[in-house]
Amino acid sequence: MSENFKEKIVEALEKLGTYLLNPDDNFKTLIINARNKNAWFNEDEVKRAVKANGLMLNKTDLKLWTKDLNTNGNTPKKVGLILAGNIPLVGFHDILTVLVSGNIALIKLSSQDDSLIPAVLNQLILIEPLVKDQIKYVDRLIDFDAVIATGSNNSSRYFDYYFAKVPNIIRKNRNSLALITGSETTEDLKHLGEDIFNYYGLGCRNISKLYVPEGYIFNHFFESIEEYSGILNHHKYQNNYDYNKSIYLVNRNEHLDNGFLLVKRDENLTSPLAVIFYEEYQSLEEATKKLNSKAEEIQVVVTSAPANLVSPQVNFGESQSPKLWDYADGVNTLEFLNSI
C-alpha cells in the first residue's frame, strides 16, 4: 500500500463520515425500511448507529488512527470477515480496518444486517472507486489468508476449528458493566440509561450488570432513567420484559421492577434482555480486583470512579460511541492485519 493510497482512503472515509451525518433521500428510505428485515432495527436505532459511525469518521481521528499504518507496499491479503448483526452496522469497523490496511475484504454479511453495510460501502465506492476491488461479498469463505469472525461462545469453537490454520481473530461473547460509586449525579445515571437501553441492550457494549456499594438504594437510579420508559413500546422488548418478570414471580426470585426494567442480584455477567444484574461490593479496591479478574469477559466498564482503576474505562453515556482505536475485545485489528 502506497502513501498515496493511504491519503486517498483517509480522504474518502472523511467524506463518507460527512455523508452519514447527512445522508441522501435513498439512504434515509433504507433507514426507515430496515425494520422490515429486522424488527430490532427501528428508525431511531438505525439513525443512532449511522450517526455514531459518521462521527467516528472525522478527519482528526482518521489521521491519528492511520499515522503509523504500514505503507511498504505489501501484497494485499484476502481477509475473511464473518460479521455479527445484533445491532446496526456492527461489523463496519472490521471492514474499515481491512480497507485502510490495503487488504481485500471477503465479507460474509449477517442475515440480520445485510442491507445497511452494502449501502454504506456503495457510497464509499462512489466517493473513491479505488476501493471497489477490495470489497467482495461471499456466502461461504474460501481462498482466504486470514479471518476475523464474530459470534457467540458456541460458534467460536467452530471458528477456532475451521480457521485454526490461518491467522485469525475469533471473538466470543463479552459483556459491559457499570461500576457505581454512589456519588453519581442524576445526569450521570441518565447517561447510564443510554448505555443500558441504546439498541435495546443488544450490543456487547451495552451494560448488562451493575457493581454497586453495599446497601445501595436504587431509587435515584430508577428516577434518573424514567425517561427511557418508552422502550416498552417495542413489542419484542416488551415480550422479553413480560417473560422474565413472569419467571421471577413464579420462581419467587427477589428482584426490583420499575415497570420497564428488572434489576436482580446475580453473580453472572450476562443478563437476559430487559434485565440488569447487580452485585454489591464493600470497597472500590474489592470491586476493581473483581473486575480486573474478569477482564477477558468484559468489553468496557462505565464509571465515574478515578481513571485507570479498570480497563477499558469510559464515562457514562459513552459505551456506544467508540473511537476508531477502541478495538473490540481490546485486540488491535490494524496491527493484526499488518502482521499477516
C-alpha positions as CSV (number, residue, x, y, z in Angstrom):
1,M,0.0,0.0,0.0
2,S,1.5,3.3,-1.0
3,E,1.4,6.6,1.0
4,N,-0.8,8.0,-1.8
5,F,-3.4,5.2,-1.3
6,K,-3.5,6.0,2.5
7,E,-4.1,9.6,1.8
8,K,-6.9,8.8,-0.6
9,I,-8.6,6.3,1.6
10,V,-8.5,8.7,4.6
11,E,-10.0,11.5,2.5
12,A,-12.7,9.1,1.2
13,L,-13.6,7.9,4.7
14,E,-13.8,11.5,5.9
15,K,-16.3,12.3,3.1
16,L,-18.2,9.1,3.9
17,G,-18.5,10.3,7.5
18,T,-19.9,13.6,6.3
19,Y,-22.4,11.7,4.1
20,L,-23.5,9.5,7.1
21,L,-24.2,12.6,9.1
22,N,-26.4,14.0,6.3
23,P,-27.5,11.1,4.1
24,D,-29.4,11.5,0.9
25,D,-33.1,10.5,0.5
26,N,-32.3,7.0,-0.8
27,F,-30.3,6.2,2.3
28,K,-33.0,7.8,4.6
29,T,-35.5,5.4,3.0
30,L,-33.2,2.5,3.7
31,I,-33.0,3.5,7.3
32,I,-36.8,3.7,7.6
33,N,-37.2,0.3,5.9
34,A,-34.6,-1.5,7.9
35,R,-37.1,-2.6,10.5
36,N,-38.9,-4.7,7.8
37,K,-36.0,-7.0,7.7
38,N,-35.0,-6.9,11.4
39,A,-37.6,-5.8,13.9
40,W,-34.9,-4.5,16.3
41,F,-33.7,-2.1,13.6
42,N,-36.3,0.6,14.1
43,E,-35.6,4.1,12.6
44,D,-34.3,5.7,15.7
45,E,-31.8,3.0,16.5
46,V,-30.5,2.8,12.9
47,K,-30.1,6.6,12.8
48,R,-28.2,6.3,16.1
49,A,-25.8,3.8,14.6
50,V,-25.4,5.7,11.3
51,K,-24.6,8.9,13.2
52,A,-22.1,7.2,15.5
53,N,-20.2,5.9,12.5
54,G,-20.4,9.3,10.9
55,L,-18.9,11.0,13.9
56,M,-16.2,8.3,14.1
57,L,-15.0,9.1,10.6
58,N,-13.7,12.6,11.3
59,K,-10.5,13.9,9.8
60,T,-8.6,14.3,13.0
61,D,-9.3,10.8,14.3
62,L,-8.7,9.2,10.9
63,K,-5.3,10.8,10.6
64,L,-4.4,9.8,14.1
65,W,-5.6,6.2,13.6
66,T,-3.6,5.7,10.4
67,K,-0.5,7.7,11.2
68,D,1.6,4.6,11.9
69,L,0.0,2.4,9.3
70,N,2.4,0.3,7.3
71,T,2.7,1.7,3.7
72,N,5.6,-0.5,2.4
73,G,3.6,-1.9,-0.5
74,N,2.9,-5.5,0.8
75,T,0.8,-7.7,-1.5
76,P,-2.9,-7.4,-0.4
77,K,-4.2,-10.3,1.6
78,K,-7.7,-11.8,1.4
79,V,-9.3,-11.3,4.8
80,G,-12.5,-13.2,5.5
81,L,-14.9,-11.3,7.7
82,I,-17.8,-13.1,9.4
83,L,-20.0,-10.2,10.7
84,A,-22.5,-10.1,13.5
85,G,-25.9,-8.5,13.1
86,N,-27.0,-7.8,16.7
87,I,-27.0,-4.0,16.2
88,P,-27.0,-1.9,13.0
89,L,-23.6,-1.6,11.2
90,V,-21.8,-3.6,14.0
91,G,-19.4,-5.2,11.5
92,F,-18.5,-1.9,9.8
93,H,-15.3,-1.3,11.8
94,D,-13.8,-4.6,10.8
95,I,-14.4,-3.8,7.1
96,L,-12.8,-0.3,7.7
97,T,-9.6,-1.9,9.1
98,V,-9.2,-4.2,6.1
99,L,-9.8,-1.4,3.6
100,V,-7.4,1.1,5.2
101,S,-4.7,-1.6,5.5
102,G,-4.9,-2.1,1.7
103,N,-6.2,-5.7,2.0
104,I,-9.2,-7.3,0.4
105,A,-12.4,-7.9,2.5
106,L,-14.3,-11.1,1.8
107,I,-17.5,-10.1,3.6
108,K,-20.0,-12.7,4.9
109,L,-22.9,-10.5,6.0
110,S,-25.2,-11.4,8.8
111,S,-28.7,-12.1,7.6
112,Q,-29.8,-9.7,10.3
113,D,-27.9,-6.7,8.7
114,D,-27.4,-7.4,5.0
115,S,-28.7,-4.1,3.6
116,L,-27.2,-1.2,5.6
117,I,-23.5,-2.2,5.2
118,P,-23.6,-2.7,1.4
119,A,-25.4,0.7,1.1
120,V,-22.6,2.4,3.1
121,L,-19.9,0.6,1.1
122,N,-21.6,1.5,-2.2
123,Q,-21.4,5.1,-1.1
124,L,-17.7,4.7,-0.3
125,I,-17.1,3.3,-3.8
126,L,-18.9,6.3,-5.3
127,I,-16.6,8.6,-3.4
128,E,-13.4,6.6,-4.1
129,P,-13.7,3.9,-6.9
130,L,-10.3,2.5,-6.0
131,V,-11.8,0.5,-3.0
132,K,-14.2,-1.4,-5.3
133,D,-11.7,-4.2,-5.9
134,Q,-11.1,-4.5,-2.1
135,I,-14.8,-5.4,-1.4
136,K,-16.1,-8.9,-2.1
137,Y,-19.4,-10.3,-0.7
138,V,-19.4,-14.1,-0.1
139,D,-21.9,-16.7,1.0
140,R,-19.1,-19.0,2.1
141,L,-15.5,-18.3,2.9
142,I,-12.9,-19.9,0.6
143,D,-9.4,-18.9,-0.5
144,F,-8.6,-16.6,2.3
145,D,-5.3,-15.6,4.0
146,A,-6.8,-14.6,7.4
147,V,-10.1,-14.4,9.2
148,I,-11.9,-12.1,11.6
149,A,-15.0,-13.8,12.9
150,T,-17.5,-12.5,15.4
151,G,-20.0,-14.8,17.1
152,S,-21.1,-16.5,20.3
153,N,-19.1,-18.7,22.7
154,N,-20.7,-21.7,20.9
155,S,-19.9,-20.5,17.4
156,S,-16.3,-19.5,18.4
157,R,-15.5,-23.2,19.0
158,Y,-16.4,-24.0,15.4
159,F,-14.5,-20.9,14.2
160,D,-11.4,-22.0,16.2
161,Y,-11.5,-25.4,14.5
162,Y,-12.2,-24.3,10.9
163,F,-9.8,-21.3,10.9
164,A,-7.0,-22.7,13.0
165,K,-4.6,-22.9,10.1
166,V,-4.7,-19.2,9.2
167,P,-4.0,-16.0,11.2
168,N,-7.3,-15.2,12.9
169,I,-9.2,-13.1,15.4
170,I,-12.1,-15.1,16.9
171,R,-14.5,-13.1,19.1
172,K,-16.7,-14.6,21.7
173,N,-19.4,-13.2,24.0
174,R,-18.3,-10.2,26.1
175,N,-20.3,-8.0,28.4
176,S,-20.1,-4.4,29.5
177,L,-20.5,-3.4,33.1
178,A,-21.0,-0.2,35.2
179,L,-19.1,0.5,38.4
180,I,-21.3,2.6,40.6
181,T,-19.7,4.6,43.5
182,G,-22.9,6.0,45.0
183,S,-21.8,9.6,44.2
184,E,-23.3,9.7,40.7
185,T,-25.4,12.7,39.7
186,T,-28.8,12.5,38.1
187,E,-27.2,13.4,34.8
188,D,-24.6,10.5,35.2
189,L,-27.3,8.0,35.8
190,K,-29.4,9.4,33.0
191,H,-26.5,8.8,30.7
192,L,-26.1,5.3,32.1
193,G,-29.6,4.8,30.8
194,E,-28.2,5.3,27.3
195,D,-25.5,2.7,27.9
196,I,-28.2,0.3,29.1
197,F,-31.1,0.9,26.6
198,N,-29.5,2.1,23.3
199,Y,-30.0,-0.6,20.7
200,Y,-32.4,-2.2,23.2
201,G,-29.4,-3.6,25.2
202,L,-28.4,-6.0,22.3
203,G,-24.8,-4.9,21.9
204,C,-21.7,-6.2,23.7
205,R,-21.1,-2.5,24.7
206,N,-24.5,-2.3,26.4
207,I,-24.4,-2.5,30.2
208,S,-25.7,-5.9,31.5
209,K,-24.5,-5.6,35.1
210,L,-24.0,-3.1,37.8
211,Y,-21.4,-3.2,40.6
212,V,-22.9,-1.1,43.5
213,P,-21.7,-0.2,47.0
214,E,-23.0,-2.4,49.8
215,G,-26.6,-1.4,50.8
216,Y,-27.1,0.7,47.6
217,I,-30.6,2.1,47.3
218,F,-31.8,2.1,43.7
219,N,-34.4,4.9,44.0
220,H,-32.1,7.5,42.5
221,F,-31.1,5.2,39.6
222,F,-34.8,4.4,38.8
223,E,-35.8,8.1,38.9
224,S,-32.9,9.1,36.6
225,I,-33.7,6.6,33.9
226,E,-37.5,7.1,33.9
227,E,-37.4,8.9,30.5
228,Y,-36.4,5.6,28.8
229,S,-39.8,4.0,29.8
230,G,-40.9,4.3,26.1
231,I,-38.7,1.3,25.3
232,L,-41.6,-0.8,26.4
233,N,-43.5,0.3,23.3
234,H,-41.3,-2.1,21.3
235,H,-43.2,-5.4,21.2
236,K,-40.1,-7.6,21.2
237,Y,-38.6,-5.8,24.2
238,Q,-41.9,-5.9,26.0
239,N,-42.2,-9.6,25.3
240,N,-38.8,-10.2,26.9
241,Y,-39.7,-7.9,29.9
242,D,-43.0,-9.7,30.4
243,Y,-41.4,-13.2,30.1
244,N,-38.6,-12.5,32.5
245,K,-40.9,-10.8,35.0
246,S,-43.2,-13.9,34.9
247,I,-40.3,-16.2,35.5
248,Y,-39.1,-14.2,38.5
249,L,-42.5,-14.0,40.0
250,V,-43.3,-17.7,39.5
251,N,-40.0,-18.7,41.0
252,R,-40.2,-16.1,43.7
253,N,-36.8,-14.7,42.7
254,E,-36.1,-11.4,44.6
255,H,-35.9,-8.5,42.1
256,L,-36.7,-4.9,41.6
257,D,-39.1,-3.6,38.9
258,N,-39.6,-0.1,37.7
259,G,-42.1,-1.1,35.0
260,F,-39.7,-1.5,32.1
261,L,-36.5,-2.8,33.6
262,L,-35.9,-5.7,36.0
263,V,-33.0,-5.5,38.4
264,K,-31.8,-8.7,40.0
265,R,-28.9,-9.6,42.3
266,D,-26.8,-12.2,40.4
267,E,-23.1,-13.0,40.1
268,N,-23.4,-13.7,36.3
269,L,-22.2,-11.1,33.9
270,T,-24.7,-11.8,31.1
271,S,-28.3,-10.8,31.9
272,P,-31.4,-11.5,29.9
273,L,-32.9,-8.8,27.7
274,A,-34.9,-6.2,29.8
275,V,-33.0,-7.4,32.9
276,I,-29.9,-6.0,34.5
277,F,-27.9,-7.9,37.2
278,Y,-26.2,-6.3,40.1
279,E,-23.6,-7.3,42.7
280,E,-22.5,-5.4,45.8
281,Y,-19.0,-4.6,46.9
282,Q,-17.5,-3.3,50.2
283,S,-14.7,-1.2,48.7
284,L,-13.6,0.2,45.4
285,E,-10.4,-1.9,45.8
286,E,-12.5,-5.0,46.1
287,A,-14.6,-4.1,43.0
288,T,-11.6,-3.2,41.0
289,K,-9.9,-6.5,41.8
290,K,-13.0,-8.5,40.8
291,L,-13.5,-6.6,37.5
292,N,-9.9,-7.0,36.5
293,S,-10.1,-10.7,37.3
294,K,-12.9,-10.9,34.7
295,A,-11.1,-8.8,32.1
296,E,-11.3,-11.5,29.4
297,E,-15.1,-11.4,29.7
298,I,-15.6,-7.6,29.7
299,Q,-15.9,-5.3,26.7
300,V,-16.0,-2.0,28.6
301,V,-16.6,-0.6,32.1
302,V,-18.7,2.6,32.5
303,T,-17.9,4.5,35.7
304,S,-17.2,7.9,37.2
305,A,-14.6,6.4,39.5
306,P,-11.0,7.6,39.3
307,A,-9.4,6.9,35.9
308,N,-7.3,3.8,35.3
309,L,-9.0,1.7,38.0
310,V,-10.2,-0.8,35.4
311,S,-9.7,-1.1,31.6
312,P,-11.1,-0.2,29.3
313,Q,-12.9,2.5,31.3
314,V,-15.3,5.1,29.8
315,N,-17.6,7.8,31.2
316,F,-21.4,7.4,31.5
317,G,-23.1,7.6,28.1
318,E,-20.0,6.7,26.1
319,S,-20.1,3.0,25.9
320,Q,-21.8,3.0,22.4
321,S,-19.6,5.8,21.0
322,P,-16.2,4.1,20.5
323,K,-13.3,5.8,18.7
324,L,-11.6,4.2,15.7
325,W,-8.9,2.8,18.1
326,D,-11.3,1.3,20.6
327,Y,-11.0,-2.2,19.2
328,A,-13.4,-5.0,20.1
329,D,-12.0,-7.3,22.8
330,G,-9.0,-5.0,23.1
331,V,-7.3,-6.6,20.0
332,N,-5.7,-4.1,17.7
333,T,-7.1,-5.2,14.3
334,L,-4.8,-2.9,12.3
335,E,-1.7,-4.4,14.0
336,F,-3.1,-7.9,13.3
337,L,-3.6,-7.1,9.6
338,N,-0.2,-5.5,9.2
339,S,1.4,-8.7,10.7
340,I,-0.2,-11.2,8.2
